[in-house]
């Protein structure tokens, strides 16, 4: 890695939406404040050309589309990817080296610990998986077992499988844990999933702030600013001589609550601040 004062970082966005723009702005601000000599440029994946990266010390890809495009290049500077699930990262990376990531999904134990803290009366955790998300769901199932919860999974081959799967998962209640698998949880299917779970009095835990607005009882997620902060820390280390390009879950996280849906389901939840503080304290324990 070249010296910080001569470094150039290119941020490649999957799309121009406000979420990716928030990441780019927060990342640029944090790196520029700590290392004012670094040149940072932001482009969208549609503008990507191999020669645009030829002088870069590091390329930061934001979202799965940017990750796929960058990893398809025959040669590229070191890559740091974010705002994509661990499953997508592992599938896209292949045999490439000098690639790191900050995933959009949370550590499996963090999801399960939140269920334990927020919904201690529920012992059944249901999940839906596709072929591409089976490994991630298996990690969540293992985390559930370790915390003495009953984890159950239904494999989804087609969208028509989703409603029958919900019936199988929740014969007597439980909690549905959504995962960042866009073949199952997407704008088309989510309203039906949330309504189907609500009718069965099953609270849903999502993985983004948008899930709370859509009707999930809880969401456990990292904001664009929180992900950008972690990527900025890794970038500073690299520019200062580190050779480590880690693949990490988010350190910082937020919790969202839909109080209206919680009341409708008869749930009495602690505040999002109280839940986050309890979860942070739990993670600090040896």
Buried (B, 14 or more C-beta within 10 A) or exposed (E): BEEBEEBBBBBBBBBEEEBBBBBBBBBBBBBBEBBEEBBBEBBBBEEBEEEBBEEBBBBBBBBBBBBBBBBEBEEBBBBBBBBBBBBBBBBBBEEEEEBBBBBBBBBBBBBBBBBBBBBEEBBBBBBBBBEBBBEBBBBBBBBBEEBEBEBBBBEBEEEEBBEEBBEEBBEEBBBBBBBBBBBBBEEEBBEEBBEBBBEBEBBBBBBBBBBBEBBBBBBBBBBBBBBBBBBBBBBBBBBEEEEEBEBBBBBEBBBBBBEEBBEEBEBEBBEBEEBBEBBEEBEEEE
